[in-house]
Each structure stands twice: as C-alpha cells, then as structure tokens.
C-alpha cells in the first residue's frame, strides 16, 4: 500500500489517543458536506420535478400549436386550412375549433367561462388524462342532451356534479328585447382537474355542432385550429413552418408562447435555486480549512517525526490533502444517501404536501437526474480539495528541528 495513502487513512480513522475535540470537528466537517450536498441534490430534484410536472400539465391540456385570425375573427374556409395542415409532416392531429365566452349555470349558481367546441370524438389534447370524475364523453346522452366537460373549480363554483343538467348562455353585446341570449342545455358527463387554476375554473368543452349553433357559425367557419405534433421536440420547428407559410390575417402561436409566463416562472426557479442552495456546499467545503488545519496542529509532532525519518514535504502535503478528501468523500456519500432516502420517502409517502392553488400540484414532485449527482459530486470534491490545499501546504512547511526541540 502507498505510504501516503496508508498514513492518511490511519489519521482519518483516528485512534484512542486522538483528542475528542479533533474527532468532533471532523464529524462536524463531514456533516457539513453531507448536509450541503444533500440539500443541493434535493433542491435540484424538486426543481426538475416542478418543471416536468408543470410542462406535462400544460402541454397535455393545451394544444401544441394554435392558428387563429387577427382580432379573433372567424375563419371562413377552415376546410382549406385543414388540407394544408394535413400535408405538414410531424403533425399528429389537427382540427378546427370554435371558441367563445359564455355564462354557465347549474343548480346552485352561474359563472362566466370560456368554452371550446370540438368534434364529438374529442379534441387534440390529452385532456382525457385529467378527468377526475365521470368520463370524457361529448356525444348525445340518453337524456337527449349533448355532453359537456368542465373544470373542477368551475364545477364547484356552480355546484355541478356529473349527471347534472347544465345551461349555457351566449350573448353578443348588451341584452335587450331584440338581443336575447342563445341558450342551450347540456348533460355534465365529465369533470377534469389539472391543478392549474386558470385551466380548472374557466373552461368547458362541448361538441362543435353545439358551439356552431350557440355562436351562429356557418358550416366551414371556425375560430381557430388546434394542432398537436407527434414529438414534443418538434413543436418549435413545426410552429415556425406554419408561421412562415400562413400569412395575415392568420396568427400562429405555440404553447410556449401562449403560456410563456408560467414557463418563465419555472425556468427562473431552475436557474436561481441551485445557485442559492449551492452556497451551502461552498460553505461546507471551506469549513475543511479549519478542520484540516486543526488536524495539522494536533499532529505537528508526528509531522516532525515523519520528516526526520525521510518523508519529503510533498508526501506530507499529500497526506493531509488526502485526509481532507476522505472527509469530503465521506460527507458526499452520506449526502447522496440522504437525497436518495428523501426521494424514496417523497414518492411513497408524500412527506412534503403543497397548496395546489399556489403550486399547481398537491405534493412536491421529485425527479433526480444522474447528471446532477455527477456534477454535484465533482464540484464538491474539487472545492474540498482546494479548501484542503492551504493547511496541507502549512503542514509540508513544518520545520522538524523546531518541532522536536519543542517536544523536549
């Protein structure tokens, strides 16, 4: 076994003659590195989890790309635009939709809401996966009323449950004896819940033929085109293709543009939280300066003996540098263990609940990335090595003659 590794290992393990104070500061140094690295890894996994969960909800609820007209005027030849969409490679599904603002009434109350008319077989999005009560069904029910799907917050506000009769009022302009609202009734077949308030409290889905009657659209007219692509990575390239090929009055928006404020909020967290939490690792690493320096002071006589029997300054420096790295490695291993334990507990027992109104989810999501473990481990070891270098140099410059004469 290499001489310097052997001595560094013996010093790190300690012995019965080692002072309790030295053992205590060594334990505290290990704990500091463990807490710092665990805190950073846990913060990174939660941030990644937040981003993935919110992205999944938005991209699942909203169409990947939307084409509408300037000032939201009706599209008069939706069938022609459909042919154009069908020729673009990478588009999984596209369909015309009719959008509008209505009042929705149930047994208890009435509330304003946005409404979208889509084909009876369903829209292009993954709204089916968010159904929490009932089923995704827009077809004619046994009662002779078409189905309607609304958000959980909206259902709670108007006191509606699955199976209830829901009345929709659509009005263009101010009501008067000559301008009465269009009224149509539906059967509530499904309630969805995404956890994002702006989606759950003011949105409803109905058959496109019913929307055409309510808003008095002609057969080939539509408010917009909803488009979903086969791969999430293709959203931006296909968006640019459609944008460049469709001219005024058509306006093309991607899901990232339409909900840019939510995506910007998530990106801000991902950028700042690791920097803030990373300070813990830096502080813990530089605590090693004091720890290794105390090790040097406690073993100054040993250093003198080692130099007397022929140990070179380079070997002495390496011994204490290795001892500092042993402390760092021990703390890092414990920190990784703590972060993995936290991941297991959170996945299985949800130990950190959240307010769904504020965070768009009921429990803190965790998504550890292997790259984070590699980067955090590398940075921690590097910082600890730099922190151990100064006291190791002091040890290497110790004069054995002075040390041994003091001992006499």
Secondary structure as UniProt FT lines:
FT   HELIX           3..13
FT   TURN            16..17
FT   HELIX           20..61
FT   STRAND          65..69
FT   HELIX           70..72
FT   HELIX           78..86
FT   TURN            89..90
FT   STRAND          91..105
FT   STRAND          110..118
FT   TURN            120..121
FT   HELIX           127..130
FT   STRAND          131..134
FT   TURN            142..143
FT   STRAND          146..151
FT   HELIX           152..158
FT   TURN            162..163
FT   STRAND          165..170
FT   TURN            177..178
FT   STRAND          182..192
FT   HELIX           197..200
FT   STRAND          203..207
FT   HELIX           208..215
FT   TURN            219..220
FT   STRAND          224..229
FT   HELIX           232..234
FT   HELIX           235..245
FT   TURN            248..249
FT   STRAND          250..254
FT   HELIX           255..258
FT   HELIX           260..298
FT   HELIX           300..308
FT   TURN            309..310
FT   HELIX           313..349
FT   HELIX           356..359
FT   HELIX           370..396
FT   HELIX           400..407
//
